[in-house]
Amino acid sequence: MKRAECIGMLYPDLGDKVVVTIMGACAQELYDLGHQENFFYLQHAMGLASSIGLGLAMHLPREKVVVLDGDGSVLMNLGTLATLARYRPKNLVHIIFDNGSLLSTGGFDSHTTSGVTDLAAMARGAGVEHVTAVDSVMAFGEAAIDAFGRDDLSVIVAKVAAVGPNHYGMDLQLPENAFRFKRWIGARKGGGR
Amino acid sequence: MSVSYENSKIVFQGIKAAGITSLSALPETWLGLLLQQAERDPDITLIQVAREEEAIGIAAGAYFAGERHMLLMQNHGFLAAMNGIVSLAQLYGIPLCMLIAMRGHWGEPYPWHTRGGIVTEGVLRALNIPFEYARDPNIVGRQIREAYTFSQSALSPVALLLTRDLMEDAL
């Protein structure tokens, strides 16, 4: 399955979620479906998307926070799995697209290639109770529905092909994205939620 | 030398007086008594991290959520958080108010702290991060409040360096 198919499946349900995505292909595929003010694209600082998600989720208990992560990024910040498990925010869905590749930098194999490293097992070992590993679009959709409906921390590890978009670029400056993302959240809080 | 209970209390009161409701931290000796108070305070959300760079992400999330957040770390943790500081906070204009235990400086008896202590100020300058030293318990509360205010207006990381004079009791 392709990551773009999974993101396309999620997209209709992301309108009211607080969404953080990693850089590169994942960000571009989400952006190409249509930017929304509730999307934050972490275009660098690999590994920190899930940490941003934790900071959001713990301080916005009435919002659902969705992190779109990747194997290369998670491998740069494995401690995050233990920190997520320890604080267990009920409103956080952490989706790890595992393409076994550092695709954006030339497609070098990551440590998860050929099943050598199992990120789902690492999330379970870190103490996350609800971890689902999927490798088909159907299974991904079911796991996402479960995770969005569950009142507990959920991690989904989705095995995807190492393919990305054929173009990169956004009409959105990085601080502009941060300002507008914060403003969207503030308006929701101010709206009596 | 032992960690100053009195001054740890004063620093924690300074954090409270600055209106802080959320802290991220990696425990270390000089911060221990402070963190114990934060753990017991029902109005403070304390998030302990496994490595300090995580806290940069958490601080960004807290900022987006509209929460008043501070980061507590040792200077070696500051060095471990470097790419997050540069490529998240500085790149996107996200404020960070960092209280940093300044180990490995004047009076340091432990060799393993010294190299990090020697380079900390130079790294702060290289990154254009405004900083001050906190030495005097009589003004540290004001320094904490001002550090937070400045981080928010400048949309920048700022650092308050907690020194041996402040954090240890003299023999």
Contacts between the chains, C-beta under 8 A, distances in Angstrom:
chain1	res1	chain2	res2	distance
A	20	B	61	8.0
A	40	B	64	7.3
A	42	B	88	7.0
A	43	B	91	7.7
A	44	B	83	7.8
A	44	B	87	3.8
A	44	B	88	7.1
A	44	B	91	6.1
A	45	B	56	7.5
A	45	B	57	7.3
A	45	B	83	6.1
A	45	B	84	5.2
A	45	B	87	4.3
A	45	B	88	4.0
A	45	B	91	7.5
A	46	B	83	8.0
A	47	B	53	7.2
A	47	B	57	8.0
A	48	B	53	6.9
A	48	B	54	7.2
A	48	B	56	6.4
A	48	B	57	3.5
A	48	B	60	7.6
A	48	B	84	5.5
A	48	B	88	5.8
A	49	B	57	7.3
A	50	B	57	7.4
A	51	B	49	7.9
A	51	B	53	7.9
A	51	B	54	4.5
A	51	B	55	7.5
A	51	B	56	7.3
A	51	B	57	2.6
A	51	B	58	5.1
A	51	B	60	7.9
A	51	B	61	7.1
A	52	B	57	4.5
A	52	B	58	7.4
A	52	B	60	5.1
A	52	B	61	4.4
A	52	B	64	7.6
A	52	B	88	7.9
A	53	B	61	6.5
A	54	B	47	7.3
A	54	B	57	7.3
A	54	B	58	5.6
A	54	B	61	6.3
A	55	B	24	7.9
A	55	B	47	7.7
A	55	B	57	6.4
A	55	B	58	3.9
A	55	B	59	6.5
A	55	B	60	6.3
A	55	B	61	2.2
A	55	B	62	4.5
A	55	B	63	7.8
A	55	B	64	7.5
A	55	B	65	6.9
A	55	B	69	7.6
A	56	B	61	4.0
A	56	B	62	7.8
A	56	B	64	6.0
A	56	B	65	5.5
A	57	B	61	7.5
A	58	B	22	7.9
A	58	B	45	6.2
A	58	B	47	6.7
A	58	B	61	7.7
A	58	B	62	7.7
A	59	B	22	6.5
A	59	B	45	7.2
A	59	B	61	7.1
A	59	B	62	5.3
A	59	B	65	3.7
A	59	B	66	7.5
A	59	B	67	4.4
A	60	B	65	4.9
A	77	B	51	7.5
A	77	B	53	6.9
A	77	B	54	6.4
A	79	B	49	7.0
A	79	B	50	3.0
A	79	B	51	4.9
A	79	B	54	6.1
A	80	B	50	7.5
A	80	B	54	5.8
A	82	B	50	5.5
A	83	B	47	7.5
A	83	B	48	7.6
A	83	B	49	5.7
A	83	B	50	5.6
A	83	B	54	6.0
A	86	B	48	7.5
A	87	B	47	6.3
A	174	B	91	5.8
A	174	B	92	5.3
A	175	B	92	5.5
A	175	B	93	4.3
A	175	B	155	8.0
A	177	B	92	7.3
A	178	B	64	7.6
A	178	B	92	4.1
A	178	B	93	6.1
A	178	B	94	6.2
A	179	B	93	7.6
A	181	B	64	6.1
A	182	B	63	7.2
A	182	B	64	4.9
A	182	B	66	7.6
A	185	B	64	5.7
A	185	B	65	6.2
A	185	B	66	6.9
A	186	B	66	5.7
A	189	B	66	6.2
